[in-house]
Amino acid sequence: MATWLQTKILDLLSALVDKSILIRTEHNGVVRFRLLETLRDDGREQIRQSARYPDLQRRHADWCRRLVSDAAADWFSPRQVEWMKRVEREVPNIWAALEFSLTDSPQSALDIAGTMQPPGLARGALAQTRRWLDRALAAIPPEPTINRVRALYGGAIIAGLQGDLQAAKARVAEGQSLVKQMADPRAHGMICSADGFTALVSGDFERACARFEDALGALDEPTLRVAAMLMMGWSLEFAGEISPALIWQEKALALAVSSGESVYRGYALWSLGIGWWRHGKPDRAKQLLEDAVRVTHQVDDPRQAAASLEGLAWIATDKSDPRRAAVLMAAAETLGRAAGASTVVLPHLLVFHEECERSAREALGANEFEAARQEGRSLNFEDAITYALGEPPSSPTARSRQVL
């Protein structure tokens, strides 16, 4: 039952909508109100002249900080997708809060930026998330705090995913210097995991395995543990330890499924799909990768969807369907580019992309190959998912999805 105050607020909002001062919008059952652009600009200019303006900005930034903190606390759960949608609706507010906090309270900016790394990664917003992490880290001198270590971990992982190994190693080096001054096992585990990831993408698989083993011994946060499990699996895979690799990836999938979360379930399904394909089980791999596509669609993650589409392209080549392979590769490339990431997440998988492209080009000929690629480039996120699951695209001229 609505309180007197809630009733008064609703009456006021209705009156402002009736006078066209506020605009009411509704998306997926969520109602929001916004000022007309001209009124908002005028109101902002007036309040900037007030002595209360900095205090209002601090209250706004504190609200955003609490929001992302609450999302992080409940992230690895069945409510993950709900939190992702809520955080995404507030992205403009969060970025504004970060911009203000960078000069007013850099520690708060670092807290917000570090906490935003998992949602940013999950939604494919790599470039934007990394930019805020870099700015927040640069705003204050290095200090041995868990917030800084978390931001360094996030920055290293994203830089590695973008292929910027030099930047990833620099973040790890700073983290290693800081954790020597800390007794918090979480800090040690995060930097071990980040170091393991840089070793993985560098091809030093023995070191990667050792660092992930250290990380798993120190980490108790499920999001960090499941990430380390998956990367341990890949390190073992590339080191030639096939059975242990699949066991670690299955463990990661089981943890994600038991918690009811979706993001790492998609990562684990992709990892297992590629793993089984590499070991001669294309039908099993296809099932896993199609499941991964469905999950990435559910969480609206174009970056990870691109990786799964790429894997399905490799399977299409094996099944003598070069046109489908070319379409899927091009669709994956478009989604990956929009997210600021490669469709081939790990460098040691690049050889399979190159072989798939060469095989499709030779089978189709230059003109048909380019026509298939153009079809793939024209697919937006929804149609790329539909095509990957074996259904015809809804529109041959659909635009590519834009990532926030």
N, C-alpha and C positions, 0 to 999 in steps of 0.2 A: 504494500500500500504506500502510495507516494506521500511524502511528508509535505508540510505546508511550504517549506522552502523550495522543494523540488517542483511543486505545483506553480509557485510564483516564477521560477526560472523558466519552466516550460511555457507559461503564459507570455513571458517577456520575449522568449525566442520566437514564438508564433507571431507576436506583434511586429517584431523586426523583419520577419520573413514577409508578412503582409505588406509592409512598407517598402519592400525590395531593398532593405538595408543589408539583410543577410540572405545568402543563397543556400537552400537546403539541397543536399545531395545524398543519394543512397546507393550503396554498392554492396552486393552480397549480404543484404540485411543490416548493414551498418550505416547509420544516419550521421552525417557530419554537416556542420554549418561553416560558412566562410563569408567574410566581408567582400563587398564589391572592391575591385582592385583600386579604384580611385579613392574610395573611402579609407581603405586600409593604408594606402600611402600617406594620405593626409593625416590620419590619426597617428601614424608612426612618427611623422615629422613633428607633430605637436607634443607628443609624449617625450620625445627626445630632449625637448627643452626643459622637461621637469626633472627635479632632483630625485624623483622616485624611479626614474628609468633604470638606472643600474641595479636597484634592488629588485625590480620586476624581472629583469634579465636573469638575475641570480636565482630567483624563484622558479623561473621557467627552466633554467639549466638543471636545477636540482630535481625538478619533476622528471625531466628526461633521463637524468642519471638513475633515479629510482626505477623508472620504467625498464631500462635495459638491464639493470641489476636483477629485477624481478624476473625478467625473461630468461636471464642466464641461470638463475636458481632453479627454474622449472623447465629448462631447455631439453634435457634428456628424458622426455616423458611423452605420454600420448597427447599432451596439449601443445606439442612442439609446433605443429602447423598453425594452430591458432595464434601462438606467440609470434610466429614469423609474419603472419598477416597483420597483426596489430603493430609490430615494430615497423613494418614497411609503410603502413599508413602514416606513421609519425616521422618518417625519414627526413622530410624538410625541417621539422622541429628539432630533430636530433642534430642535424648538420648545423643549424643556427645556434643551438646550445654549445656545440663544439667550437664554433667560430668565436663566440663570446668568451668561452672558458679558456681558450688558448692564451689570452692576455689577462683575464681576471683571476682565473684559478687553474693554472696548467696541470696541477695534480688531478683535478676533476676531469679535465679534458683527456688525460691519459687513462683514467679509469673508464670513461665512456668509450673511448676509441678501442681500448683493449677488450672490453666486454662486447663490443659490436662485431668483433672479428668472426665468431661462428655464424651469426645471421648473414653477415656480408658474404662470407664464403659460400654459405648454403644457397644464397640467391644469385650467385654468379657475379656479384658486384666487386670484383677483385681490385680493379684500378682505383675506384673511389675509396674502398675500405683501406687499401694500402696508403693512399695519399693522406688520410686522416691519421693513421698510425704514425707515419713518418713525421707529420707536422707536430703531433703531440709529443713524440719522443724528442724532437728537436727543441721543444719549448722549455725544457728544464734540464739541468745537468744530470748525468747518470747517478742514480742512487740505488742502493740495494733494497728495493721494495718489490713485493709480489706483483703490484700493478705494472711496474716497469718490465719485469720479467715476462709477464703475460703478454704485454704489447710487443716485446721483442720476439717472443715465440710466434705470435700471429704474423708479425712482419716478415720473419724468416720463412714461414710456411708459404705465405702468399708470394713473396719474391721468388721462391723456388718453383712454385707452380707457374709463374710467368717466365721462367727461364733465366731470371737475373740471379745467377749463382753467386756472383761477387757480393751483391747486397745481402743475400741470405747468409753468407758466411760472416759478413761484418756484424749482422745482428746476433749471430750465435757467439761470436768472439766477445762482444760486449756482455752478453748474458753470462758467459763462462767467468768473466772477470767479477761480475756482481755476485753470482751464487757462491763464490769462495768466501764471501762475507756474510752469508745467510745460513741459517739452520733449518729453514723451511723445506721439507722434502718435495713439496709441490714445485718450488722454484727449480730445484735440481732436476726433477723429472721433466719439466717443460723444456729446459735447455738441452738435456740429453736427447729428448725427442726431436727437437729442432736440428740438433747436430746430426742425429741419425738420418733425418730427411735430406740434409745437404750431402751427406755421404752417399745416400741412396741415389740421388740424381746425378752425383759425380761418378758413380760406378764403383765406389769402394764398399762392396757389399758386406765384407767381413766386419769392417768398422761399423757399418749401419746396424748389423745384427747385434753387435755388442752394445751399442748406444741405446737401441730400443729395449734390450734386455734390462739395462740400467733404468731406463725410464719406467718400464712396467713394474719394477720393484719399488719405485718411489711414488707413483701416481695412484690416487684413489678416486679422482673425479672421472665419472664414466665417459664423458665426452673426450677427455684426453686419453683415457685408457683405450677406448675403441679405435681412436686414430692411430695410436702406437701399435695396436694389434695388427691393423691392416698394413701399416708400413713395414712391420716385422715380416708379415707374410710376403710382401713384395721383395724384401731384401733376401729372404730365403729362396724365393722363386728364382731370382736372377743369379743366386749363388749355386743353383742346381739342386737345392734341397726341396724336391717337389712335394713329398708327403707332408713334412712339417709346415710348408708354406700354406697348403690348403687347410691344414688344421687351424692355423692362426686366423685365417680368413673366415673359416666356419665359426670359430669362437667369437669373432667380431660380429658376425651376422646374428648369432644366437643372443649376444648381449643386446644388440639393437632391437631385435624382435621381442625379447622378454620385457624390455622397457617400454615398448609401444612407440618408440621414436621412429622417424622416417628418413632423416638425412643420411645417417651412417648406414642405415639398411640399404639405401641406394648405392652408396660407395662399396659396401661389401658385396652386393649382388654383381656389380660391375667387375670387381676384383676376381670373384669366383668365376664369372663368365669368361673373362679373358684367360684365366688360369686353365680352365677346362678346355677351352679352344686350343690353347698352346699344347695341351697334352692329348690331342686327338679325339676329343669328345664334342664335335660341333653341335649336335642336337641338344645335349645338356647345356652347352654354352649359350645357344640361341634362346633357350627357355629362360636362363638366368638373366641374360642381357635384356630380353623383352620385359621381364619383371622389373629390372632396374629402370628401364624407360618409363614404365608406369609409375614407379615411385618418384622419379625425378619430375614427372609431370605433376604429380600430386603436390610436391613441395615447390614447384615452379622454379626449377634450377636448370637453366639452359646450359651452363657450363658442364655439369655432370651428364646431362642428356647428350651433349655433343660427344663425350667420351664413349657413351654406350652406343650411339649411332655409328661411330667409327668402328667399334667392335663388330656390330652387325654387318657393316660393309665388308669386313674381312671374311666373315662367314659366307656372305653372298658370293664372293669370289670363289671360295672353295666349292660352292654349290653351282658353279658355272652360270652365274647370273651377273655378268659384268655391268649391265646397265643399272641394275638396282644398287650395286656397289658404288658406282660413280655418283648416283643421286644421293645416297646416304652420306658419302664422304663430303660432298659439296654442302649438304644441309648442315652437317656437323661443323664444317669450317665456318659457315656463316654464324651459327650459334656461338661457337667458341670465340670468334673475333669480337662479337658484340659483348661478350663477357670479359674480354681482355686476357684470354687464355688459349693455349694450344689445345687442339682436339686430342693430341697424344700427350697424356698427362706426364708420363715417365719417358725420358729420352731413350731408354733401351727398348722401347716399343716402336720407335720411329721406323725401324727397318720394315715392320709389317705394313705400316701406312704406305711406304714407298713401293713395296712389292705389290700391294693391292692396286695402287694407282697405275703402276706400270702394266700390270696384267689387264686391267680394265681398258686402258688406252689401246693396247695391242689387240684385244679382242673386238673392240668396237670400231676402231679407226678414229682419226682425229675429229671428224665432223660430228659423228654420233656421240663420241665421248664428250665433246664440248656441249652438245645439246642436252645430254644427261646432267652435266654439271650445272648448266643454266637452270634446269628444272629444280635441282636441289637448292640452288641459291635463292630461288623465288619462294621457297617454302618458309612460312613463319613458324613460330614455335609449335603452335597447335597442329598445323598441317604436317610438320616434320615428325611429330610424335605419331600421328595417324598413319603416315606412310610407313614408318618404321615397324608398326604393328600389323602391317599387311593390308591396310585399307587405302582406297584412293584419296588423294588430297581434296579438300573441299573447294579450293580455289587455286588455279594454276598461276595466278598473278598476285598471290598474297604477299604482303610485305613482311620483311624480317622483323622479329620481335626486338624491341629496344629494352635494354636492361637499365634499371635505375643506377 
